[in-house]
Every structure is written in structure tokens, then in C-alpha cells.
Amino acid sequence: MVQFLRSWRTSDVKRFAKVDLHVDPAEETIRFGPLLVHFLVTGDNSRGGLAAFEVVVPGAQRLLGPAHSHDHYEETIYGIDGVLTWTVDGKAIDVEPGQALCIPRGAVHRFDNNGSREAKALCLVTPAAIGPKYFREAAEVLKAATGGLPDRAEMAEVMRRHGLTPAQ
């Protein structure tokens, strides 16, 4: 038994020694249409357990992409500044500073900033099934729209490729 514990500790130390620990290891900001998405932690930084990013939404801004769901992860929203209105399975829920909302797998959702001032929220994805690559690809679809509405079919393809299911 003692040998087992020694070997477990040794292997555990070796496994955790490979992690480069520091604050905000992802540190990437992506302009997603009018939104800013600032990644703090990705699956690469958390052994796939968590992705964390801030989203900054201008006042009076509706989400340009379609409502969607995801079957492989939960998304928890924590309000930092301003108010975002999340519509989850048809129910509108305001998330204010200091409030959290957990969106379960399979729930169709979207968000809007119905207020006049900028809003900011922290988004936590568990496990980390989505990351910066999705937002970079979707941002390219928005950019190609040159101020108009994005190509729905192209946006839907990007979403599906990253585990999101666009709502009908």
C-alpha cells in the first residue's frame, strides 16, 4: 500500500508539474461584430475543464447570430456591468452585476443588451468545448457581411463545426 501511495504521488506531481500557471493564460481579445470577446482561460489552459471569457456588449445591441443550443457543455453567465437580457427556452431573464445564470445543455438561448449603456459579463463554459477559434471564424462571417446581416447558412456551418446548434 505504501508503494502504491508513493507511486501515485510521484505520477501526480509529474502530471501537475507540466502546467504553466499564470494569470489570464489565454489573453486574447476578438472583435465579434460590435461585441468584444476577451478570452481569459481556454481548454488548452485547463486540461479541457473550463473556458472563461468576458463579453462586452454596446448599449442597445441585439446579438447578430441566431439563437442556439449546445449539447456538450453548460454555459454560466456572471454579470459584471450593465444588464444583459438572456432569452432561454423562450423566457427572458435579465442578468445584472453580481448575478449568475447557468444555461443547461440543450437549452435554446440568445442575449441582447436592451439598455442604453455598455454591458459586460463573464462567460464560463464547462467543459471547455468551445474556444477562441469559434469566435475568430464567426467574426470572419460577420466581417464579410460588411455591415449587413451575416450569411445565415455560413454562420450556421461555423456554429455546427464548433458544437452549437442554430435554432430554427
Secondary structure by P-SEA (a helix, b strand, c coil): caaaaaaaaaaaaaaaccccccccccccccccccbbbbbcccccccccccccbbbbbcccccccccccccccbbbbbbbcccbbbbbcccbbbbbcccbbbbbcccccccccccccbbbbbbbbbccccccaaaaaaaaaaaaaaccccccaaaaaaaaaaacccccc
